[in-house]
Amino acid sequence: MKKQSMFENYPDVVEVEDLRKMLGGISKRLAYKLLAEQEIRSVRVGRAYKIPKICVIEYLLGEEMCHISFS
C-alpha cells in the first residue's frame, strides 16, 4: 500500500478523534499519551492537538520520527 493512499478520506491535518479512529479505535487516554510523549508528532494550537496525517502514517509504518519538509 502506498503512503499516499492511506487514510485518503481524512484531511491532511487531523484531530484527536480522527487519530483514535485511524488507530483502530484506541482510547482517548492512549491517544493523548502517544501525543504527549511525542510518539506521534503533533502541534498544539491552544489546547487542541493538530496532527499531520503523514505523522500517523509514519508511526504506523514504524519510522523513527515523522519529518516534514516544506519545500
N, CA, C and O atoms as a Tripos MOL2 file, in Angstrom:
@<TRIPOS>MOLECULE
protein
  284   283    71     0     0
PROTEIN
NO_CHARGES

@<TRIPOS>ATOM
      1 N           0.8430   -1.1890    0.0000 N.3       1 MET1
      2 CA          0.0000    0.0000    0.0000 C.3       1 MET1
      3 C           0.8800    1.2420    0.0000 C.2       1 MET1
      4 O           1.8360    1.3330    0.7710 O.2       1 MET1
      5 N           0.5590    2.1900   -0.8590 N.am      2 LYS2
      6 CA          1.3310    3.4250   -0.9320 C.3       2 LYS2
      7 C           0.9570    4.3430    0.2190 C.2       2 LYS2
      8 O          -0.1900    4.3760    0.6650 O.2       2 LYS2
      9 N           1.9570    5.0930    0.6920 N.am      3 LYS3
     10 CA          1.7010    6.0450    1.7650 C.3       3 LYS3
     11 C           0.6110    7.0350    1.3860 C.2       3 LYS3
     12 O          -0.2210    7.4040    2.2150 O.2       3 LYS3
     13 N           0.6200    7.4680    0.1100 N.am      4 GLN4
     14 CA         -0.3190    8.4900   -0.3280 C.3       4 GLN4
     15 C          -1.7620    8.0200   -0.2500 C.2       4 GLN4
     16 O          -2.6620    8.8390   -0.0680 O.2       4 GLN4
     17 N          -2.0040    6.7180   -0.3840 N.am      5 SER5
     18 CA         -3.3790    6.2440   -0.4080 C.3       5 SER5
     19 C          -3.9170    5.8760    0.9710 C.2       5 SER5
     20 O          -5.1170    5.6460    1.1200 O.2       5 SER5
     21 N          -3.0590    5.8170    1.9720 N.am      6 MET6
     22 CA         -3.5320    5.5000    3.3130 C.3       6 MET6
     23 C          -4.3600    6.6660    3.8600 C.2       6 MET6
     24 O          -3.9450    7.8230    3.7910 O.2       6 MET6
     25 N          -5.5130    6.3480    4.3910 N.am      7 PHE7
     26 CA         -6.3790    7.3500    5.0200 C.3       7 PHE7
     27 C          -6.7410    8.4840    4.0690 C.2       7 PHE7
     28 O          -6.7900    9.6450    4.4750 O.2       7 PHE7
     29 N          -6.9920    8.1530    2.8080 N.am      8 GLU8
     30 CA         -7.2840    9.2030    1.8330 C.3       8 GLU8
     31 C          -8.5750    9.9590    2.1410 C.2       8 GLU8
     32 O          -8.7740   11.0550    1.6180 O.2       8 GLU8
     33 N          -9.4480    9.4100    2.9650 N.am      9 ASN9
     34 CA        -10.6930   10.0990    3.3170 C.3       9 ASN9
     35 C         -10.5390   11.0610    4.4920 C.2       9 ASN9
     36 O         -11.5090   11.6960    4.9050 O.2       9 ASN9
     37 N          -9.3300   11.1680    5.0280 N.am     10 TYR10
     38 CA         -9.0650   12.0900    6.1330 C.3      10 TYR10
     39 C          -8.3570   13.3270    5.6060 C.2      10 TYR10
     40 O          -7.6450   13.2520    4.6040 O.2      10 TYR10
     41 N          -8.5440   14.4780    6.2750 N.am     11 PRO11
     42 CA         -7.8230   15.6930    5.8680 C.3      11 PRO11
     43 C          -6.3250   15.5550    6.1540 C.2      11 PRO11
     44 O          -5.9110   14.6350    6.8600 O.2      11 PRO11
     45 N          -5.5250   16.4500    5.6170 N.am     12 ASP12
     46 CA         -4.0720   16.4050    5.8080 C.3      12 ASP12
     47 C          -3.6640   16.6110    7.2590 C.2      12 ASP12
     48 O          -2.6140   16.1320    7.6880 O.2      12 ASP12
     49 N          -4.4860   17.3180    8.0060 N.am     13 VAL13
     50 CA         -4.2380   17.5460    9.4330 C.3      13 VAL13
     51 C          -5.4740   17.0630   10.1860 C.2      13 VAL13
     52 O          -6.5900   17.5140    9.9280 O.2      13 VAL13
     53 N          -5.2590   16.1440   11.1160 N.am     14 VAL14
     54 CA         -6.3810   15.5620   11.8580 C.3      14 VAL14
     55 C          -6.3390   15.9710   13.3260 C.2      14 VAL14
     56 O          -5.3450   16.5100   13.8120 O.2      14 VAL14
     57 N          -7.4310   15.7030   14.0100 N.am     15 GLU15
     58 CA         -7.5160   15.9790   15.4380 C.3      15 GLU15
     59 C          -7.5660   14.6560   16.1940 C.2      15 GLU15
     60 O          -7.5500   13.5880   15.5810 O.2      15 GLU15
     61 N          -7.6250   14.7210   17.4990 N.am     16 VAL16
     62 CA         -7.5210   13.5280   18.3420 C.3      16 VAL16
     63 C          -8.5990   12.4890   18.0180 C.2      16 VAL16
     64 O          -8.3040   11.2940   17.9850 O.2      16 VAL16
     65 N          -9.8160   12.9110   17.7830 N.am     17 GLU17
     66 CA        -10.8760   11.9440   17.4770 C.3      17 GLU17
     67 C         -10.5740   11.1770   16.1950 C.2      17 GLU17
     68 O         -10.7990    9.9680   16.1240 O.2      17 GLU17
     69 N         -10.0640   11.8800   15.1810 N.am     18 ASP18
     70 CA         -9.6750   11.2040   13.9440 C.3      18 ASP18
     71 C          -8.5130   10.2530   14.1960 C.2      18 ASP18
     72 O          -8.5010    9.1340   13.6840 O.2      18 ASP18
     73 N          -7.5440   10.6910   14.9780 N.am     19 LEU19
     74 CA         -6.4000    9.8480   15.3120 C.3      19 LEU19
     75 C          -6.8590    8.5490   15.9520 C.2      19 LEU19
     76 O          -6.3640    7.4740   15.6110 O.2      19 LEU19
     77 N          -7.7930    8.6460   16.8680 N.am     20 ARG20
     78 CA         -8.3120    7.4540   17.5520 C.3      20 ARG20
     79 C          -8.9110    6.4720   16.5540 C.2      20 ARG20
     80 O          -8.6740    5.2680   16.6440 O.2      20 ARG20
     81 N          -9.6860    6.9860   15.6040 N.am     21 LYS21
     82 CA        -10.2920    6.1350   14.5780 C.3      21 LYS21
     83 C          -9.2210    5.5260   13.6710 C.2      21 LYS21
     84 O          -9.2880    4.3470   13.3250 O.2      21 LYS21
     85 N          -8.2420    6.3350   13.2930 N.am     22 MET22
     86 CA         -7.1850    5.8730   12.3900 C.3      22 MET22
     87 C          -6.3780    4.7360   13.0150 C.2      22 MET22
     88 O          -5.8620    3.8730   12.3050 O.2      22 MET22
     89 N          -6.2720    4.7380   14.3350 N.am     23 LEU23
     90 CA         -5.5070    3.7090   15.0380 C.3      23 LEU23
     91 C          -6.4150    2.6060   15.5790 C.2      23 LEU23
     92 O          -6.0710    1.9350   16.5520 O.2      23 LEU23
     93 N          -7.5480    2.4260   14.9590 N.am     24 GLY24
     94 CA         -8.4100    1.2890   15.2880 C.3      24 GLY24
     95 C          -9.2960    1.4660   16.4950 C.2      24 GLY24
     96 O          -9.7250    0.4820   17.0980 O.2      24 GLY24
     97 N          -9.5800    2.7040   16.8610 N.am     25 GLY25
     98 CA        -10.4860    2.9410   17.9890 C.3      25 GLY25
     99 C          -9.8040    2.9100   19.3410 C.2      25 GLY25
    100 O         -10.3920    2.4620   20.3250 O.2      25 GLY25
    101 N          -8.5530    3.3890   19.3980 N.am     26 ILE26
    102 CA         -7.8380    3.4150   20.6820 C.3      26 ILE26
    103 C          -8.5380    4.3640   21.6530 C.2      26 ILE26
    104 O          -9.3470    5.2000   21.2510 O.2      26 ILE26
    105 N          -8.2170    4.2200   22.9180 N.am     27 SER27
    106 CA         -8.8340    5.0720   23.9400 C.3      27 SER27
    107 C          -8.3200    6.5000   23.8310 C.2      27 SER27
    108 O          -7.2410    6.7570   23.2960 O.2      27 SER27
    109 N          -9.1180    7.4160   24.3510 N.am     28 LYS28
    110 CA         -8.7210    8.8210   24.3730 C.3      28 LYS28
    111 C          -7.4410    8.9810   25.1960 C.2      28 LYS28
    112 O          -6.5510    9.7530   24.8380 O.2      28 LYS28
    113 N          -7.3670    8.2530   26.2840 N.am     29 ARG29
    114 CA         -6.1920    8.3310   27.1650 C.3      29 ARG29
    115 C          -4.9200    7.9090   26.4230 C.2      29 ARG29
    116 O          -3.8930    8.5790   26.5210 O.2      29 ARG29
    117 N          -4.9890    6.8030   25.6830 N.am     30 LEU30
    118 CA         -3.8260    6.3440   24.9350 C.3      30 LEU30
    119 C          -3.4570    7.3290   23.8330 C.2      30 LEU30
    120 O          -2.2750    7.5800   23.5990 O.2      30 LEU30
    121 N          -4.4460    7.8830   23.1610 N.am     31 ALA31
    122 CA         -4.1770    8.8620   22.1020 C.3      31 ALA31
    123 C          -3.4110   10.0580   22.6680 C.2      31 ALA31
    124 O          -2.4060   10.4800   22.0950 O.2      31 ALA31
    125 N          -3.8790   10.6020   23.7840 N.am     32 TYR32
    126 CA         -3.1970   11.7440   24.3930 C.3      32 TYR32
    127 C          -1.8070   11.3670   24.8990 C.2      32 TYR32
    128 O          -0.8920   12.1890   24.8540 O.2      32 TYR32
    129 N          -1.6370   10.1450   25.3760 N.am     33 LYS33
    130 CA         -0.3290    9.6900   25.8360 C.3      33 LYS33
    131 C           0.6500    9.6280   24.6610 C.2      33 LYS33
    132 O           1.7870   10.0860   24.7820 O.2      33 LYS33
    133 N           0.2230    9.0700   23.5330 N.am     34 LEU34
    134 CA          1.0820    8.9990   22.3480 C.3      34 LEU34
    135 C           1.5030   10.3890   21.8880 C.2      34 LEU34
    136 O           2.6400   10.5900   21.4590 O.2      34 LEU34
    137 N           0.5910   11.3380   21.9780 N.am     35 LEU35
    138 CA          0.9020   12.7040   21.5680 C.3      35 LEU35
    139 C           1.8140   13.3990   22.5870 C.2      35 LEU35
    140 O           2.7790   14.0620   22.2060 O.2      35 LEU35
    141 N           1.5100   13.2490   23.8640 N.am     36 ALA36
    142 CA          2.3010   13.9000   24.9120 C.3      36 ALA36
    143 C           3.7370   13.3910   24.9350 C.2      36 ALA36
    144 O           4.6650   14.1550   25.1970 O.2      36 ALA36
    145 N           3.9210   12.0970   24.6600 N.am     37 GLU37
    146 CA          5.2640   11.5110   24.6590 C.3      37 GLU37
    147 C           5.9410   11.6100   23.2980 C.2      37 GLU37
    148 O           7.0190   11.0550   23.0850 O.2      37 GLU37
    149 N           5.2950   12.3250   22.3800 N.am     38 GLN38
    150 CA          5.8100   12.5570   21.0350 C.3      38 GLN38
    151 C           6.0930   11.2750   20.2630 C.2      38 GLN38
    152 O           6.9770   11.2330   19.4070 O.2      38 GLN38
    153 N           5.3330   10.2340   20.5760 N.am     39 GLU39
    154 CA          5.3920    9.0200   19.7670 C.3      39 GLU39
    155 C           4.8250    9.3340   18.3870 C.2      39 GLU39
    156 O           5.2880    8.8100   17.3730 O.2      39 GLU39
    157 N           3.8240   10.1920   18.3720 N.am     40 ILE40
    158 CA          3.2650   10.7220   17.1320 C.3      40 ILE40
    159 C           3.4360   12.2320   17.2150 C.2      40 ILE40
    160 O           2.9400   12.8750   18.1400 O.2      40 ILE40
    161 N           4.1380   12.7850   16.2450 N.am     41 ARG41
    162 CA          4.4000   14.2260   16.2710 C.3      41 ARG41
    163 C           3.1220   15.0020   16.0030 C.2      41 ARG41
    164 O           2.2600   14.5790   15.2320 O.2      41 ARG41
    165 N           3.0260   16.1400   16.6570 N.am     42 SER42
    166 CA          1.8460   16.9800   16.5200 C.3      42 SER42
    167 C           2.2120   18.4170   16.8730 C.2      42 SER42
    168 O           3.3280   18.7100   17.3010 O.2      42 SER42
    169 N           1.2410   19.2990   16.6810 N.am     43 VAL43
    170 CA          1.3970   20.7070   17.0240 C.3      43 VAL43
    171 C           0.2420   21.0650   17.9430 C.2      43 VAL43
    172 O          -0.8990   20.6700   17.7040 O.2      43 VAL43
    173 N           0.5440   21.8120   18.9910 N.am     44 ARG44
    174 CA         -0.5250   22.2860   19.8760 C.3      44 ARG44
    175 C          -0.9680   23.6630   19.3990 C.2      44 ARG44
    176 O          -0.1480   24.5540   19.1810 O.2      44 ARG44
    177 N          -2.2650   23.8180   19.2440 N.am     45 VAL45
    178 CA         -2.8620   25.1100   18.9260 C.3      45 VAL45
    179 C          -3.8520   25.3810   20.0500 C.2      45 VAL45
    180 O          -4.9580   24.8410   20.0710 O.2      45 VAL45
    181 N          -3.4330   26.2290   20.9820 N.am     46 GLY46
    182 CA         -4.2330   26.4140   22.1890 C.3      46 GLY46
    183 C          -4.2030   25.1140   22.9680 C.2      46 GLY46
    184 O          -3.1290   24.6080   23.2950 O.2      46 GLY46
    185 N          -5.3640   24.5740   23.2640 N.am     47 ARG47
    186 CA         -5.4470   23.3000   23.9960 C.3      47 ARG47
    187 C          -5.5980   22.1110   23.0600 C.2      47 ARG47
    188 O          -5.5780   20.9630   23.5040 O.2      47 ARG47
    189 N          -5.7490   22.3770   21.7680 N.am     48 ALA48
    190 CA         -6.0200   21.3070   20.8020 C.3      48 ALA48
    191 C          -4.7360   20.8010   20.1520 C.2      48 ALA48
    192 O          -3.8100   21.5700   19.8980 O.2      48 ALA48
    193 N          -4.6940   19.5060   19.8890 N.am     49 TYR49
    194 CA         -3.6120   18.9060   19.1290 C.3      49 TYR49
    195 C          -4.0110   18.8750   17.6560 C.2      49 TYR49
    196 O          -5.1350   18.5070   17.3160 O.2      49 TYR49
    197 N          -3.0930   19.2580   16.8000 N.am     50 LYS50
    198 CA         -3.2530   19.1370   15.3560 C.3      50 LYS50
    199 C          -2.1810   18.1590   14.8920 C.2      50 LYS50
    200 O          -0.9930   18.3740   15.1300 O.2      50 LYS50
    201 N          -2.6010   17.0920   14.2340 N.am     51 ILE51
    202 CA         -1.6950   16.0050   13.8850 C.3      51 ILE51
    203 C          -1.6340   15.8590   12.3660 C.2      51 ILE51
    204 O          -2.6390   15.5210   11.7410 O.2      51 ILE51
    205 N          -0.4640   16.1110   11.7620 N.am     52 PRO52
    206 CA         -0.3420   15.8750   10.3270 C.3      52 PRO52
    207 C          -0.5990   14.3930   10.0240 C.2      52 PRO52
    208 O          -0.0350   13.5120   10.6740 O.2      52 PRO52
    209 N          -1.4370   14.1360    9.0550 N.am     53 LYS53
    210 CA         -1.7940   12.7630    8.7020 C.3      53 LYS53
    211 C          -0.5510   11.9380    8.3870 C.2      53 LYS53
    212 O          -0.4980   10.7540    8.7180 O.2      53 LYS53
    213 N           0.4410   12.5410    7.7570 N.am     54 ILE54
    214 CA          1.6650   11.8150    7.4090 C.3      54 ILE54
    215 C           2.3710   11.3060    8.6600 C.2      54 ILE54
    216 O           3.0340   10.2700    8.6050 O.2      54 ILE54
    217 N           2.2460   12.0050    9.7870 N.am     55 CYS55
    218 CA          2.8800   11.5580   11.0310 C.3      55 CYS55
    219 C           2.2030   10.2970   11.5670 C.2      55 CYS55
    220 O           2.8640    9.4310   12.1400 O.2      55 CYS55
    221 N           0.9080   10.1970   11.3840 N.am     56 VAL56
    222 CA          0.1860    8.9860   11.7920 C.3      56 VAL56
    223 C           0.6410    7.8180   10.9190 C.2      56 VAL56
    224 O           0.8790    6.7160   11.4140 O.2      56 VAL56
    225 N           0.7570    8.0680    9.6260 N.am     57 ILE57
    226 CA          1.1920    7.0280    8.6930 C.3      57 ILE57
    227 C           2.6010    6.5680    9.0230 C.2      57 ILE57
    228 O           2.8700    5.3670    9.0500 O.2      57 ILE57
    229 N           3.5050    7.5090    9.2740 N.am     58 GLU58
    230 CA          4.8790    7.1540    9.6150 C.3      58 GLU58
    231 C           4.9250    6.3460   10.9120 C.2      58 GLU58
    232 O           5.7090    5.4040   11.0270 O.2      58 GLU58
    233 N           4.1040    6.7020   11.8710 N.am     59 TYR59
    234 CA          4.0390    5.9560   13.1300 C.3      59 TYR59
    235 C           3.6140    4.5130   12.8640 C.2      59 TYR59
    236 O           4.2040    3.5740   13.3990 O.2      59 TYR59
    237 N           2.6020    4.3490   12.0440 N.am     60 LEU60
    238 CA          2.1140    3.0030   11.7380 C.3      60 LEU60
    239 C           3.1340    2.1800   10.9540 C.2      60 LEU60
    240 O           3.1880    0.9580   11.0840 O.2      60 LEU60
    241 N           3.9310    2.8500   10.1500 N.am     61 LEU61
    242 CA          4.9410    2.1520    9.3620 C.3      61 LEU61
    243 C           6.2150    1.8910   10.1560 C.2      61 LEU61
    244 O           7.1410    1.2510    9.6580 O.2      61 LEU61
    245 N           6.2620    2.3860   11.3930 N.am     62 GLY62
    246 CA          7.3950    2.1140   12.2630 C.3      62 GLY62
    247 C           8.5950    3.0020   12.0500 C.2      62 GLY62
    248 O           9.7080    2.6380   12.4300 O.2      62 GLY62
    249 N           8.3960    4.1630   11.4480 N.am     63 GLU63
    250 CA          9.5120    5.0960   11.2570 C.3      63 GLU63
    251 C           9.9250    5.6640   12.6180 C.2      63 GLU63
    252 O           9.1210    5.7360   13.5470 O.2      63 GLU63
    253 N          11.1990    6.0650   12.7140 N.am     64 GLU64
    254 CA         11.7060    6.6190   13.9600 C.3      64 GLU64
    255 C          10.9220    7.8660   14.3830 C.2      64 GLU64
    256 O          10.3860    7.9320   15.4890 O.2      64 GLU64
    257 N          10.8690    8.8240   13.5080 N.am     65 MET65
    258 CA         10.1190   10.0440   13.7810 C.3      65 MET65
    259 C           9.5410   10.5410   12.4760 C.2      65 MET65
    260 O           9.9740   10.1360   11.3970 O.2      65 MET65
    261 N           8.5820   11.4020   12.5750 N.am     66 CYS66
    262 CA          7.9720   11.9990   11.3970 C.3      66 CYS66
    263 C           8.7480   13.2580   11.0470 C.2      66 CYS66
    264 O           8.8930   14.1550   11.8770 O.2      66 CYS66
    265 N           9.2370   13.3220    9.8390 N.am     67 HIS67
    266 CA          9.9680   14.5140    9.3870 C.3      67 HIS67
    267 C           9.2230   15.1040    8.2120 C.2      67 HIS67
    268 O           9.0280   14.4470    7.1900 O.2      67 HIS67
    269 N           8.8070   16.3490    8.3660 N.am     68 ILE68
    270 CA          8.0840   17.0210    7.3030 C.3      68 ILE68
    271 C           8.9570   18.1260    6.7610 C.2      68 ILE68
    272 O           9.4710   18.9490    7.5190 O.2      68 ILE68
    273 N           9.1260   18.1490    5.4590 N.am     69 SER69
    274 CA          9.8910   19.2370    4.8600 C.3      69 SER69
    275 C           8.9320   20.0960    4.0430 C.2      69 SER69
    276 O           8.0910   19.5830    3.3060 O.2      69 SER69
    277 N           9.0700   21.3680    4.1840 N.am     70 PHE70
    278 CA          8.2520   22.3080    3.4240 C.3      70 PHE70
    279 C           9.1310   22.8880    2.3450 C.2      70 PHE70
    280 O           9.9450   23.7730    2.6090 O.2      70 PHE70
    281 N           8.9750   22.3940    1.1230 N.am     71 SER71
    282 CA          9.8120   22.9020    0.0290 C.3      71 SER71
    283 C           8.9850   23.2810   -1.1660 C.2      71 SER71
    284 O           9.5290   23.7270   -2.1770 O.2      71 SER71
@<TRIPOS>BOND
     1     1     2 1
     2     2     3 1
     3     3     4 2
     4     3     5 am
     5     5     6 1
     6     6     7 1
     7     7     8 2
     8     7     9 am
     9     9    10 1
    10    10    11 1
    11    11    12 2
    12    11    13 am
    13    13    14 1
    14    14    15 1
    15    15    16 2
    16    15    17 am
    17    17    18 1
    18    18    19 1
    19    19    20 2
    20    19    21 am
    21    21    22 1
    22    22    23 1
    23    23    24 2
    24    23    25 am
    25    25    26 1
    26    26    27 1
    27    27    28 2
    28    27    29 am
    29    29    30 1
    30    30    31 1
    31    31    32 2
    32    31    33 am
    33    33    34 1
    34    34    35 1
    35    35    36 2
    36    35    37 am
    37    37    38 1
    38    38    39 1
    39    39    40 2
    40    39    41 am
    41    41    42 1
    42    42    43 1
    43    43    44 2
    44    43    45 am
    45    45    46 1
    46    46    47 1
    47    47    48 2
    48    47    49 am
    49    49    50 1
    50    50    51 1
    51    51    52 2
    52    51    53 am
    53    53    54 1
    54    54    55 1
    55    55    56 2
    56    55    57 am
    57    57    58 1
    58    58    59 1
    59    59    60 2
    60    59    61 am
    61    61    62 1
    62    62    63 1
    63    63    64 2
    64    63    65 am
    65    65    66 1
    66    66    67 1
    67    67    68 2
    68    67    69 am
    69    69    70 1
    70    70    71 1
    71    71    72 2
    72    71    73 am
    73    73    74 1
    74    74    75 1
    75    75    76 2
    76    75    77 am
    77    77    78 1
    78    78    79 1
    79    79    80 2
    80    79    81 am
    81    81    82 1
    82    82    83 1
    83    83    84 2
    84    83    85 am
    85    85    86 1
    86    86    87 1
    87    87    88 2
    88    87    89 am
    89    89    90 1
    90    90    91 1
    91    91    92 2
    92    91    93 am
    93    93    94 1
    94    94    95 1
    95    95    96 2
    96    95    97 am
    97    97    98 1
    98    98    99 1
    99    99   100 2
   100    99   101 am
   101   101   102 1
   102   102   103 1
   103   103   104 2
   104   103   105 am
   105   105   106 1
   106   106   107 1
   107   107   108 2
   108   107   109 am
   109   109   110 1
   110   110   111 1
   111   111   112 2
   112   111   113 am
   113   113   114 1
   114   114   115 1
   115   115   116 2
   116   115   117 am
   117   117   118 1
   118   118   119 1
   119   119   120 2
   120   119   121 am
   121   121   122 1
   122   122   123 1
   123   123   124 2
   124   123   125 am
   125   125   126 1
   126   126   127 1
   127   127   128 2
   128   127   129 am
   129   129   130 1
   130   130   131 1
   131   131   132 2
   132   131   133 am
   133   133   134 1
   134   134   135 1
   135   135   136 2
   136   135   137 am
   137   137   138 1
   138   138   139 1
   139   139   140 2
   140   139   141 am
   141   141   142 1
   142   142   143 1
   143   143   144 2
   144   143   145 am
   145   145   146 1
   146   146   147 1
   147   147   148 2
   148   147   149 am
   149   149   150 1
   150   150   151 1
   151   151   152 2
   152   151   153 am
   153   153   154 1
   154   154   155 1
   155   155   156 2
   156   155   157 am
   157   157   158 1
   158   158   159 1
   159   159   160 2
   160   159   161 am
   161   161   162 1
   162   162   163 1
   163   163   164 2
   164   163   165 am
   165   165   166 1
   166   166   167 1
   167   167   168 2
   168   167   169 am
   169   169   170 1
   170   170   171 1
   171   171   172 2
   172   171   173 am
   173   173   174 1
   174   174   175 1
   175   175   176 2
   176   175   177 am
   177   177   178 1
   178   178   179 1
   179   179   180 2
   180   179   181 am
   181   181   182 1
   182   182   183 1
   183   183   184 2
   184   183   185 am
   185   185   186 1
   186   186   187 1
   187   187   188 2
   188   187   189 am
   189   189   190 1
   190   190   191 1
   191   191   192 2
   192   191   193 am
   193   193   194 1
   194   194   195 1
   195   195   196 2
   196   195   197 am
   197   197   198 1
   198   198   199 1
   199   199   200 2
   200   199   201 am
   201   201   202 1
   202   202   203 1
   203   203   204 2
   204   203   205 am
   205   205   206 1
   206   206   207 1
   207   207   208 2
   208   207   209 am
   209   209   210 1
   210   210   211 1
   211   211   212 2
   212   211   213 am
   213   213   214 1
   214   214   215 1
   215   215   216 2
   216   215   217 am
   217   217   218 1
   218   218   219 1
   219   219   220 2
   220   219   221 am
   221   221   222 1
   222   222   223 1
   223   223   224 2
   224   223   225 am
   225   225   226 1
   226   226   227 1
   227   227   228 2
   228   227   229 am
   229   229   230 1
   230   230   231 1
   231   231   232 2
   232   231   233 am
   233   233   234 1
   234   234   235 1
   235   235   236 2
   236   235   237 am
   237   237   238 1
   238   238   239 1
   239   239   240 2
   240   239   241 am
   241   241   242 1
   242   242   243 1
   243   243   244 2
   244   243   245 am
   245   245   246 1
   246   246   247 1
   247   247   248 2
   248   247   249 am
   249   249   250 1
   250   250   251 1
   251   251   252 2
   252   251   253 am
   253   253   254 1
   254   254   255 1
   255   255   256 2
   256   255   257 am
   257   257   258 1
   258   258   259 1
   259   259   260 2
   260   259   261 am
   261   261   262 1
   262   262   263 1
   263   263   264 2
   264   263   265 am
   265   265   266 1
   266   266   267 1
   267   267   268 2
   268   267   269 am
   269   269   270 1
   270   270   271 1
   271   271   272 2
   272   271   273 am
   273   273   274 1
   274   274   275 1
   275   275   276 2
   276   275   277 am
   277   277   278 1
   278   278   279 1
   279   279   280 2
   280   279   281 am
   281   281   282 1
   282   282   283 1
   283   283   284 2
@<TRIPOS>SUBSTRUCTURE
     1 MET1         2 RESIDUE 1 A MET
     2 LYS2         6 RESIDUE 1 A LYS
     3 LYS3        10 RESIDUE 1 A LYS
     4 GLN4        14 RESIDUE 1 A GLN
     5 SER5        18 RESIDUE 1 A SER
     6 MET6        22 RESIDUE 1 A MET
     7 PHE7        26 RESIDUE 1 A PHE
     8 GLU8        30 RESIDUE 1 A GLU
     9 ASN9        34 RESIDUE 1 A ASN
    10 TYR10       38 RESIDUE 1 A TYR
    11 PRO11       42 RESIDUE 1 A PRO
    12 ASP12       46 RESIDUE 1 A ASP
    13 VAL13       50 RESIDUE 1 A VAL
    14 VAL14       54 RESIDUE 1 A VAL
    15 GLU15       58 RESIDUE 1 A GLU
    16 VAL16       62 RESIDUE 1 A VAL
    17 GLU17       66 RESIDUE 1 A GLU
    18 ASP18       70 RESIDUE 1 A ASP
    19 LEU19       74 RESIDUE 1 A LEU
    20 ARG20       78 RESIDUE 1 A ARG
    21 LYS21       82 RESIDUE 1 A LYS
    22 MET22       86 RESIDUE 1 A MET
    23 LEU23       90 RESIDUE 1 A LEU
    24 GLY24       94 RESIDUE 1 A GLY
    25 GLY25       98 RESIDUE 1 A GLY
    26 ILE26      102 RESIDUE 1 A ILE
    27 SER27      106 RESIDUE 1 A SER
    28 LYS28      110 RESIDUE 1 A LYS
    29 ARG29      114 RESIDUE 1 A ARG
    30 LEU30      118 RESIDUE 1 A LEU
    31 ALA31      122 RESIDUE 1 A ALA
    32 TYR32      126 RESIDUE 1 A TYR
    33 LYS33      130 RESIDUE 1 A LYS
    34 LEU34      134 RESIDUE 1 A LEU
    35 LEU35      138 RESIDUE 1 A LEU
    36 ALA36      142 RESIDUE 1 A ALA
    37 GLU37      146 RESIDUE 1 A GLU
    38 GLN38      150 RESIDUE 1 A GLN
    39 GLU39      154 RESIDUE 1 A GLU
    40 ILE40      158 RESIDUE 1 A ILE
    41 ARG41      162 RESIDUE 1 A ARG
    42 SER42      166 RESIDUE 1 A SER
    43 VAL43      170 RESIDUE 1 A VAL
    44 ARG44      174 RESIDUE 1 A ARG
    45 VAL45      178 RESIDUE 1 A VAL
    46 GLY46      182 RESIDUE 1 A GLY
    47 ARG47      186 RESIDUE 1 A ARG
    48 ALA48      190 RESIDUE 1 A ALA
    49 TYR49      194 RESIDUE 1 A TYR
    50 LYS50      198 RESIDUE 1 A LYS
    51 ILE51      202 RESIDUE 1 A ILE
    52 PRO52      206 RESIDUE 1 A PRO
    53 LYS53      210 RESIDUE 1 A LYS
    54 ILE54      214 RESIDUE 1 A ILE
    55 CYS55      218 RESIDUE 1 A CYS
    56 VAL56      222 RESIDUE 1 A VAL
    57 ILE57      226 RESIDUE 1 A ILE
    58 GLU58      230 RESIDUE 1 A GLU
    59 TYR59      234 RESIDUE 1 A TYR
    60 LEU60      238 RESIDUE 1 A LEU
    61 LEU61      242 RESIDUE 1 A LEU
    62 GLY62      246 RESIDUE 1 A GLY
    63 GLU63      250 RESIDUE 1 A GLU
    64 GLU64      254 RESIDUE 1 A GLU
    65 MET65      258 RESIDUE 1 A MET
    66 CYS66      262 RESIDUE 1 A CYS
    67 HIS67      266 RESIDUE 1 A HIS
    68 ILE68      270 RESIDUE 1 A ILE
    69 SER69      274 RESIDUE 1 A SER
    70 PHE70      278 RESIDUE 1 A PHE
    71 SER71      282 RESIDUE 1 A SER
